[in-house]
Amino acid sequence: MGIPTTEAAPDGVWAVRSISAGNAQKVYSCPGCNHQVMPGVAHLVVWQEDALFGKEAGLRERRHWHTNCWQGRRYRYK
């Protein structure tokens, strides 16, 4: 698992960690497209660093995103 990077957007500061295809072992639901992130598919784990109830709350609410879905989300803020 990679070291998370930090990204700022109008809706907060986000920690973004890359998950390699080899480490992707479960099925998750991507909040960007509402489709499944399947095992064996490289993707991102994202959580809000400046969550209202603190960093731990943000980490508990982390979500798995398709890389393209997360990158497309950023274009909404330009």
C-alpha positions as CSV (number, residue, x, y, z in Angstrom):
1,M,0.0,0.0,0.0
2,G,1.3,3.4,-0.9
3,I,1.8,6.4,1.3
4,P,-1.3,8.7,1.1
5,T,-1.0,12.0,-0.7
6,T,-3.1,15.1,0.3
7,E,-5.4,16.8,-2.1
8,A,-7.4,20.0,-1.3
9,A,-10.8,20.7,-2.9
10,P,-13.7,23.1,-2.0
11,D,-15.3,20.3,0.0
12,G,-12.2,19.6,2.2
13,V,-8.7,18.2,2.4
14,W,-8.5,14.5,1.3
15,A,-6.0,11.8,1.9
16,V,-5.6,9.6,-1.2
17,R,-3.8,6.2,-1.1
18,S,-3.2,4.0,-4.2
19,I,-4.1,0.3,-4.0
20,S,-2.3,-1.9,-6.5
21,A,-4.1,-4.6,-8.4
22,G,-2.2,-7.2,-6.4
23,N,-3.4,-5.7,-3.1
24,A,-7.0,-5.2,-4.2
25,Q,-8.7,-8.3,-2.7
26,K,-12.3,-7.3,-1.9
27,V,-15.3,-5.9,-3.7
28,Y,-16.1,-2.2,-2.9
29,S,-18.7,0.2,-4.2
30,C,-17.3,3.3,-5.9
31,P,-19.1,6.4,-4.7
32,G,-18.2,8.2,-8.0
33,C,-20.1,5.8,-10.3
34,N,-21.9,3.5,-7.9
35,H,-20.3,0.5,-9.7
36,Q,-18.2,-2.2,-8.0
37,V,-14.5,-2.0,-7.6
38,M,-13.6,-5.6,-8.2
39,P,-10.7,-7.6,-6.8
40,G,-7.6,-7.3,-8.9
41,V,-8.4,-3.8,-10.0
42,A,-6.0,-1.0,-8.9
43,H,-7.9,1.8,-7.3
44,L,-7.8,4.6,-4.6
45,V,-8.8,4.7,-1.0
46,V,-9.9,8.2,0.0
47,W,-10.8,9.8,3.3
48,Q,-11.3,13.3,4.5
49,E,-8.4,14.7,6.5
50,D,-10.4,17.7,7.9
51,A,-13.6,15.8,8.7
52,L,-16.0,17.5,11.1
53,F,-15.5,15.0,13.9
54,G,-11.7,14.7,13.4
55,K,-9.2,12.7,11.4
56,E,-10.2,9.3,13.0
57,A,-13.8,9.9,11.9
58,G,-12.6,10.7,8.4
59,L,-10.6,7.5,8.3
60,R,-13.6,5.4,9.5
61,E,-15.6,6.9,6.6
62,R,-13.0,6.1,3.9
63,R,-14.2,5.0,0.5
64,H,-12.7,3.0,-2.3
65,W,-12.8,4.9,-5.7
66,H,-12.0,3.9,-9.2
67,T,-9.0,6.0,-10.1
68,N,-10.8,7.6,-13.1
69,C,-13.8,8.4,-11.0
70,W,-11.7,10.2,-8.4
71,Q,-9.8,12.1,-11.1
72,G,-13.1,13.1,-12.8
73,R,-14.4,14.4,-9.5
74,R,-11.6,17.0,-9.4
75,Y,-12.6,18.5,-12.7
76,R,-15.9,19.6,-11.2
77,Y,-14.0,22.1,-9.0
78,K,-12.0,23.8,-11.8
